[in-house]
Amino acid sequence: MNITLRITDRRDNSFEVEVPTDMGLNLMQVIRAYEFEPEGTVGVCGGVAMCSTCQCYIENDVKVPERKELEAATLSRLQHVKPNSRLGCQIPITKDLEGLEIALAPMI
């Protein structure tokens, strides 16, 4: 099954993409796969919630999984953090994300 996401890159370009839910992907991997940002600028830590390169803002009311301790700790030390900030690597792609809209946070 595929879901549709809307992703806004760091240059304010918005893209609607279809993403499979059966591949075990997370949001950071989707951003990298579609090459919305230059190589080496998203997911620098490999998806273990230790860097800020996949920080994004949840732009609509689609429910995403709760933040875990490590993600909250990483976000607490970053710039450009908002109440709707998340690390894309910590959001697994599931059918529940249908219609999710995100915007990538600025690079520091």
C-alpha positions in Angstrom: 0.0 0.0 0.0 1.2 3.5 -0.8 0.4 6.7 1.0 0.7 10.3 -0.1 2.9 12.8 1.7 3.6 16.5 1.1 7.2 17.6 1.7 8.5 21.1 1.6 12.2 21.4 1.1 14.6 24.0 2.5 14.1 26.2 -0.5 10.3 26.3 0.1 9.5 24.0 -2.8 6.6 21.7 -2.1 6.3 18.1 -3.4 3.5 15.5 -3.2 5.0 12.0 -3.2 3.8 8.5 -3.0 5.5 6.3 -0.5 5.2 2.5 0.1 4.3 1.5 3.6 5.6 -2.1 3.3 9.4 -1.3 3.1 10.2 -0.4 6.7 11.2 3.2 5.7 11.2 6.2 7.9 10.6 9.8 6.9 14.3 10.7 6.7 14.9 7.8 4.3 12.1 9.1 2.1 13.6 12.6 2.0 16.9 11.1 1.0 15.4 8.7 -1.6 13.6 11.5 -3.4 16.8 13.7 -3.2 15.0 16.8 -2.0 18.2 18.0 -0.5 21.9 17.7 -1.6 23.5 14.4 -0.7 25.2 14.4 2.7 22.8 17.1 4.2 20.0 14.8 5.5 20.5 11.9 7.8 24.1 12.5 8.6 24.0 10.3 11.7 22.4 7.4 9.8 19.0 7.7 11.5 19.9 7.2 15.1 18.4 10.6 16.4 21.9 12.1 17.1 22.0 15.0 14.6 19.6 17.7 13.4 19.9 17.1 9.6 16.5 15.5 9.3 14.6 17.9 11.6 11.2 18.8 10.2 8.0 20.5 11.2 4.7 18.7 11.2 2.5 21.0 9.3 -1.0 19.4 9.7 -3.0 17.4 12.1 -1.9 13.9 11.0 -1.0 12.0 14.1 2.6 10.9 14.3 4.2 8.6 16.9 5.1 10.3 20.2 8.7 11.5 20.7 10.9 9.1 22.6 13.5 10.3 25.1 16.5 10.3 22.7 14.6 12.3 20.1 13.5 14.8 22.7 17.0 15.1 24.1 18.4 15.8 20.6 15.7 18.3 19.8 16.4 20.1 23.1 19.8 21.2 21.9 19.0 22.3 18.4 18.3 25.6 16.8 15.1 26.3 14.9 13.1 24.0 17.2 9.3 24.6 17.3 6.6 22.8 19.2 5.9 20.8 16.0 9.5 19.8 15.4 10.4 16.2 14.9 13.4 14.2 13.6 12.3 12.4 10.4 14.4 9.4 11.3 12.1 8.7 14.2 8.9 8.7 12.2 8.3 5.3 10.6 6.2 5.3 7.4 2.9 3.6 8.1 -0.6 3.9 6.6 -1.6 6.2 9.5 0.6 8.9 7.9 -1.6 9.3 4.9 -1.8 13.0 4.0 1.1 14.1 6.3 2.6 17.4 5.5 6.0 18.4 6.6 8.6 21.1 6.0 12.3 20.6 6.5 13.9 22.8 9.1 16.7 25.2 8.1 20.2 23.9 8.3 22.3 25.3 11.1 
